[in-house]
Amino acid sequence: MSLVNKLIITVMPLIPKPIVWMVSKKYVAGSKLEDSVSTVKTLNDKGMVATMDVLGESSHKKEECEEAVQEYFDVLERIDKEKLNCNISVKPTQLGMLIDTDYCYENLKKIIDKAKHYNNFVRIDMEDASVTAKTIDVFLRLQKEYDNTGIVLQAYLRRSLDDVKQLVKTRTNFRLCKGIYVEPRKIAYKDPQTVNDNFALLIEEALSAGSYVGIATHDERVTWHGLKTIHKLNLEKDQYEFQMLLGVDEELRDILVKEGHRMRIYVPYGKQWHPYCMRRLKENPKIALYVAKAFFGIK
């Protein structure tokens, strides 16, 4: 990481929320469900599908977890009422993983049950490596009871190929992404090209086994590897999808949509928008530079 990028990351916590929001609003629907519904409607009108995510993670109080469960109930009800082409993504630590695994499992069951009622789908997100094994274990328990849930795997983790090999046995629905958390080298690849190569391998392994795969990337090199595998396997367009974050590389997004590929946009919203945006900005110092310039009045 360059000295400039390190400096930007150091300065980020000092920047007032309104200035962070000025740049971040492109990447977050807003603080309220209404904001997210409006964003999803616009995406649907443009031929894209969506995933809503209520921002928040690492809950240590049951009251917080129960609030999150209720929020997701509200989201599912609203998706159904508005007839949106949209599912939901949930984080296990937001639902009690750090309190008790069984408690988290029960909260996930409630949400997946509600989604089943509305003929909807729940993506169980993947967080840092400290909860990877627990998340997969909980997912495998849920998978025995529900067919409307899938999981996320991260290409930078060394274990992910073994996880794919295990999970394809039950035709798991995957979201494959690079991974964003800072992990030690002993468990995560550090070289960007190696991460890309492993991502391509995971895509091929999962699609070849007949799993449905959401290829979640803004990297055109990884996108190309996905397209190559899709072509090689002669897959129909209902056997996979591409996924992107709201507001990121909209040009590549639109190219893929125009070519007829299903595109799902991750639409985050909620009161916890600021911690989410700060993390995303730290991951992308180029965007953070714009925020820093705005703060210091630099043009």
N, C-alpha and C positions, 0 to 999 in steps of 0.2 A: 504494500500500500504506500502511495506517495506521501510526502510530508504535507502537501496541500490537502489531500484527502483526510489525513489524520487530524489536521487542524480544523477542517470543516466538521468532522465528527465530534471533536472536543467542544466546538462552539455551539452545536445544535441545541443542547439543553437550555442555553441562554436566550434563545430566540422566542419571542412572545407567541402565544397560540394563534392570534389573528394572522400573523405573517406565515406561520407554518400552514394554516388552513388555506391561505391564498394560493399556495402551490399544490397542496395536498388534495384540494377538493376535486381535482380531476380523477383521483384514485380512490376516493371514498364517496359513497352515495350521499352521506349526511349523518346526522345524529339520530334521526327518527325513522320508523318503519315507512312512513309516508314517502320519505326521500328515496328509500330503496325501491318501493313499489313504482314510483315514477320513473326511476332509472331503468328498471327491468322492462317496463312497458315500452320505453324508447328502444331498448335493445331488441325486444321481440319484434317491433315494427320494422327493424332493419334486418330481420331474418336470423337473429341469434337467440340462443337459449341462455339461461342464467343459473347461477347458484347464489343464494343469499346466505350471508354469514353475519351473525350478531357478534360484533367485536367484543373480545374479552377472553382471558385465559388465567390459569394459575389461581383459581379460587381456593381459599382456605376455610371459608365459612359455608355451612349448608344453606343459609338464607340466600347467599349469592347464587349458589347452584340452582336453587328452586326458582329464583327470579329468572335465571337463564332458561330453564325448562319452560316456564310460562311464556317467556318471550318467543321461544320457538313455536309453541302452540299458536300464539297470535300470528306468527309469520305464516305457518302452514294454512291457517284459516283464511288469511288474507290472500295468499296465493290462489287458493281454491275459489274464493269469492270473486277475485278479479280475473280468473281464468288465465293466469300467467303461465308461460312455459318456463318453469323455474323449479329447482329443487333446493335443498338446504345442505349446508356444511356445518359440522359441529366439532368443537375441540374438547377432547376428554378431560383436560385439566379444568376447563370452565364448568364441567359437570360433576366434579368431585374426585377425579383420579388421584389428586394429591391428598385427599382426605381418607378415602377407602375405595379400593377397586370395585368391591361389590356394590357400594353405593353409586358409583359412577355407572356401573352396568345397569342398575335399576333405572337411573335417570335416562340413559340412552334408550332403554326399552320403552319408556313412556313416550319419548319423542318418536321413535320408529313406529310404535303402535299408532300414534296420532297420524303420522305420515301415511301409514298403510290405509287408514280410514279414508284419507283423501287421495288414495292412489298416487302417492308421491314417494320420493326417494331421499335417503339420508346418507350423505358422505361423511364418514368418520375421518377427521383430519389427523395428520401426523405432526407431532411437535418435536421437542428436542430428544436426544438419544436416551435420556434418563427414563423416558416413558415408552420407548418404542416397543419393547417386548410386552409390556402390560397392555398397550393399545391393541397389538395383534392378538393377544390372548382373549381380550374382551370381545374383539371383533369376531373371532372364531366361535365364541359362545353364542353371540347374537346371530351369526350366519346359520346356525343350526335351526333357528326359530323363524328367521325372516329372509325374504328374498328381495327386499327393497332397500338394501344397504350395501355400501362399498367402502373401500379403504384407500388411503394415500400411502405411497412408498416414495422414498427420496433417493435419487440416483447417486448422491455423494456418499451415502453410507455403504461401507464394504459388505455389510450383511444383506443388502437388498436383493441380490441375485438369489440367494438361498431362500429369502422370504417369498419372492415371486415363484420359485419352483415349488414351494410348499402350498401357496395359495391358489395357484392355477389348477390344482387337483380338484378344487370345488368351484371352478369357473368364476373365481372372484372378479368383481367389477373394480377396476383399478383407476386411480388418478396417479399418474407418474409425473414427478417434478424433480428439479435439481436438489432442493433443500436449501434452507436459509439460515439455520442455526450454526453458531460457531462450535465445532466439535474437534476433539484431538485427532491427530493423524492416525493413531492406532485404530480408530473406528471409522474414519471418513477420508475419502480421497481429497487431496488439496490442489492438485493440478487441474485447471479448468478443462483441458482437453481430455484428461482421463475421466472426469465427471461426464463430459459429453459422450465419450465412447461407452461408458457404462450405461448411460441413459439409453443410447441406441440399442445396446444389448438387452436391456430390460424390456424395451418396447417389442423387440423381435420375439423374445422369450414368451411374453404374455400374449401377444397377438397370435403367435404360432400355436399356442395351446388352446385357443378358442375363447379367451377371456375378452370382455369388452374393456377397452382402454381409453381413458381420457389423457391425451398427450398434452401436458400442461407446461408450455414453454413459450418464451418470447425470442428464443435463440433460433435464427433461421437455419443454422446448421443442424440442430436437433430436429427441427421441423422437417428438414429435407430427409433425414434418416427415417423419420416416421413415414413420410410419403413413399420412400423407397421400399420400406417393409410392407406397407399397404399395397403397393403395386406388385411386389414379388409374390405376396399371398393372394392377390386378386380379390381383395376384400370388398364387400359392398359398403356403401356409405353409412349404413345403420349398424356397423360392427365396431365403430370407433368414433372418437370425436377429438377435436383440438380444444384446448382450454387456455384462457389468458386472464390476467388481472385487469380490472377496470382501468381504462385510460392508458395502458401500456402498449406501445407499438400498434397503434390502430391501423396503420397502413398494411402491415403483414396480416393483421386480423381480417381486414376487408378483402385482401387478395384471396385468402383461404375461403372466405364466405362466397366470394364471386365464383370460385372454382367448384362450389357445391359441397364443400365439407361442412359438417356440423361444427359450429363454434359455440362454446359455452364460456360466458364471462362471469368471473368471480366478483360479486357485488357485496362488499363489506359496508356495514353501517353500524351506528350505535354510539353510546355515550363514551366508549373507550377509543374513540377515533384518534385521539392525540398520541397515546402510547404506540398504537399501530402505525401511525404515520411516521413517528420518530424512528421506529425500527426500520421501516421501509426506506426512509431517507438515509439512514446510516448505511444500509445495504447498497445504496446508489448515490455515491458522493457527487455525481454529475448533477442529479436533481437537487441534492442538498446545496450545491454551490449557488443555484438560483435563489434559494431561500436565504442563504447567507448574504448574498449581494443585496437582496431586497431589504434585509435587516440593517445593513450598513450604508444603504443608499448608493450603492455602486451600480453603474450602468455598463 
